[in-house]
């Protein structure tokens, strides 16, 4: 495999060795994403609430997957295309750099490619099988992500607008947890807690962070039933 160290120097290391020892989440992209002039799809940056840092992405579908990973409690770090796996087929060198990488709580990693809105090409599907086998051999996982549920994406995108710590409830977090101690429509608890303009952002931040829970496979609205997440898990 090939990667760039934090100083930007390119290095090549056997994959199984690197997967155990190299903190890929600290590595820059092994190669940049192209800018296609005249098209609305372009690279950009996502501010990650998981790490407090910017993570690059190459397209809108990548940004969506990055957003979903950023909210996943199993993810502790994120990186954009930090590693390229290289192997030989029919005597020729073949390489593939998965678009995203996530470090998980158990120390393993997740490599992810975005198939986009259509089925993956035959070439991508073939490379995906090789990368999946390599990831499994290292105790990692690989995902070729198809289009996610549009309702889930819309809900998480809304909550992501409140992911920054400035929206946290702060000193009145106990009151927020008490208000949602039993499942109830969000607007009822919000009106009890104070000025809705001040309270709603804190509720959305708590929903993003998993402190509060709501169904995300249904459209969010003011009467959506919200509860404290740990109480639902215990139930």
N, C-alpha and C positions, 0 to 999 in steps of 0.2 A: 504494500500500500504506500501511497504518497501523501504527505501533508506538509504544511508550513509551520515552523515553530513560531513562538511569539515574536521573534525578531524578523520574521518574514522569510527565513531561509528554507528552501525546499529540502525535504528529507525523505528517504525511502527506507522502510523497515518492514520485516515480515509481519503480516496482518495479525496473527495470533499473539505475537509478542507485543505489538503496539496496542492492541485492544485491551491488554491488561495493564500497561504502564503509561500510556500517553494520555494526558488530559486534553482530549480534543476540544472540549468546550472552551479552552483558552486559545485555540488556534484560529487564525484568520482563514477566510475562504481559500480553498486550494486553487480556485480560479474564479474570476468574476462572472457575473451574469451580463449578457449583452444588453445594450440599449438599442431598441428598435425604433428608430425615428419615424414619426408619423403614426405610431400606434399608441393606444392609451395604456397598454401593458408596459410597465417599466419597473426597474428595481427600486427598492426603497428601504426604509428602516422601521423596525417595530420596537417600541420601548417595552421591555419585558418586566412585568411586576415580579417575576420569579427571581431575577438576578439584579434588577435595578439598572440594567444596561441596554444599549441598543443592539438589536440583532438584525442582520441584513436579510432581505428576501428578494427574489427575482421576479415575482409575478403576483397577481391578485390571489390566485389559488394557493400559492405558497404562504401568503400573508394570512389567509384563513386558517391553514393548518398550524401555522406558528401561533396564532391567537388561541386555538383550541389546546395546543400543548402548553401554552403559558398558564392556562387555568387548571391543568391537570395536576392534582396534588402529588402524584408520583414523580413528577419532573422537578429536578433541582437545578438544572442548567440547560441552556440552549445554544446552538451554534448553526451557522449557515454553511453548508457544503465544506466542512473542515477536512474531509478525507476522500481520497480517490483510491478505489480498489483496482488492482491491475492483475490480469491473468492472461493465459495464452489459450487460444482456440485455433486449431488447424495451423499451428506454427506461427500465428500472428498474435501480437500483443493487443489485448482489449482492456479498456479501462472504463470505469463508471464512478462518478462522484455523486452519491445520494444528496438530495437537495437540502435536507435538514438532519440534524443530529440532536438528540436529547439525552442528557445524563439522568438516570433514574435513582431513586432513593437507595436501592440495593447495590449501587455502584456499577451496574451494567449500563448498557447504552441502547438507544433506539435509533435506527437509521430509517429515514422516511423519504419517499418520492411522491410527488403529486401527479396523478394521471390526468388531471384536468377534468373538463366536463364530458369528455368522450372516453371510449375504451382506450387502454394503453396500446401503443404501437407494438408490432411484433418484436422489434428490436428492444424496446424497453422491457417488455414482458420477459424476454430471454435473459437480459442483464439482471432483471429483478430476481429471477430464480437463482442465479449465481450468488448475488449479494445476500439473499435470504439464507442460503446454505452457509456462506462465510460467517454471517452474523450468528447463526445458531451454533456453529463450531466454537465461537468465542464466548458463548453464553449471553449474547446480545439478541435483539429482535430486529426485524425489518418489516416495514409496512409500505405497500403501494396503495396510497390512499385515493379512493374514488371520490365523487362528489358527496359531501356531507349533507345531512338533512337541512334544507333551507330554513326551516323554522328554528332549529337549534342554532344555526349560524346567526340568524337575525337577532335572537335573544342574547347570545353570548357577545355579539358585536355591541349591542346596547350596553351590557354590563361592563364591557371592556373600556367604555368611555369613562368609567368611574374606578378604574383599577389603581390609579395612583394613590399613594398613602395620604395625600392631602384630603381625601374624602372619607377617611376612617372616622369612626364614631368617637374615638378618643375617650375622654373621661366619662362620657355617658354611655359607654358600651354596656355596662350592667343593666341600665334601663332598657336598652334596645333588646338585649337577650330576654329580659323579663317580659317585655311587651309581646314577644313572639314565643314565649314559653310553651304555649299551646298553638297548634296550627290555626291560622285565622287570615282573613283577607288583609292584604298589605295595607290598604288605605285606612282601615280602622286603627291599626297600631300606629301608623304614621301620624294621624290626627291627634292621638292621645299623647304622643311624645313631644309635640310642639309645632313650630312653624314648618309646614310641609316642604317649603323651599329649602330649608336647612336639613330636614330629616331624610328626604328621599335619596340624596346622594350617599348618605351613610348606609342606607338600606341596600342600595345597589352595590356599594363597595363590599358590604358583608356578603351579598349574594355572589359576587365575583370570587371572593376569597374562600367561599365554602363555609363561612360561619353560619349563614342562614341558607335555607334550602327552598327551592321552588321547582316546579316542573318546567323543564326547558324544551320539552317536545310539544308544548302548546304555546300559543302566542301570549307574551307577557301583557298584563293589563293591571289596572290599579286594584282590582279585586282578586287577583291571583292569590292562592293560598300559600302563605309563607310560614316556615317554622324554623326552630333552631336545629341545625344539622345534626349535632351529636345526639340530641334527644330522639330524632327520627331513626338514627342508626341503632340506638339502644332498643327502640321499640321493634 
